[in-house]
């Protein structure tokens, strides 16, 4: 987002991302903490499926980007982190993630270091 950008926020409840062919591309910002990643991880998987289909079949879905901000107490509590890293590698520039840890006491593995903020 840039200064004065319009954004829509939704907290809790039933939510989903179901773009239709011909919809304008959107840029998603997904924000999760702890186990709140579950529905957002499902959205990321859906995006990856559609992106994979788009690349293989030339479908009519148009995509912007998906940026995930995900916070937990430490890296061991970041659920699906290896899967998320895999999605980022499979769709560079389309799916990105920034992990934030609040109480990490041990060293962070090299694979996660470029994507970690916090202590």
N, C-alpha and C positions, 0 to 999 in steps of 0.2 A: 504494500500500500504506500501511497505517497500522501503528503499533507493534503488535507481536504478530500481524501478518497472516501467514498461511501462504502460501508461494510455492513453486513448483516450478521448478527450474533444470535446463537441459540444455546441455551444452557439446559442440560437435562432433558428428560422426556423422550418421546419417540422421535427419532430423526433418521434421515437417510439421504443418500445422494444418488439420484437416478436421472442422469442426463439423457435426453432424447436426441435421436438423430436430427440434425438441423438446428439444435439449440446453439446459441452463441457460446463460445468458450468462456469458462470462468476460471479464476484463480482461487483455489481453496486454501484457507489457513485453518488448520486443525490444531486445537489446543487440548492436551490431556494431562492428567495427573494420576499417577498410580494405576489402579485397575480401571480407571476411566478410559484407558486406551482401547478396551475391547470393541466398542462400536466403531471407533475411529479406525482401528486396524482393519475391520471389515470393509470400511469405505475405501481404504488404501488398496486392499486386495481387489475390490470391484474396479477401481480405477486402473490397476495393473492389468486386469483381465481385458478391459476395454482397450487399453493402450496396445496390448499384445495382439488383440483382434484387429485393431486399426492398422497396425504395422503389417500383419499377415494378410489381411483381406481387403484393405482399403475401404473400411466402412465409413459411414457419414458422420460419426461422432467427431466433434472438434474439442480439443482439450487445451486448457491453459496449463497451470501448474498446481501441484499440491505440496504445501509446506506444512510439516508436522512439528509442533513444539510439544515436547513430552518431558515432564518432570517427575522425579522420584527421589526418595531419600538417598539411594546409592545405585550404582550400576547393576547390582544383582537384583534390584527391584524393578528394573526397566524390562517389562514384559515384551516379548516378540522382537527384542533389539536386533538379533541376527537376521530375522526375517525382514525387518525394516531396512537394515543395511543392504540386504540382497535386492530389495525393490529399488533402492537408490542406485545401485550398480546396474540393474537391468534397464532403468529408465532415467539416465542422467539428465539433469536439468528439468525433468518433468516431476519427479518425486524427490523431495529433499526433507531432511529432518535435522532438528537441533535438540539434542538431549540436554536436560538440566538436572544436575544432582545437587542436593542441599546439604548432605551430611556424609559425603564420601571420606573415608578414613584411609583406605588402601589405595595403591596405585591403580590408575585407570589403564586398561589394556590399550595397546597401540592402535588396534582397529577402531576403537571408539573415540580416541583422543581428539581427532579432528572435528568431531561432532558434539563434544561435551562442553558445557559451560557450567559455572558454579564452582563449589569447593571440592 
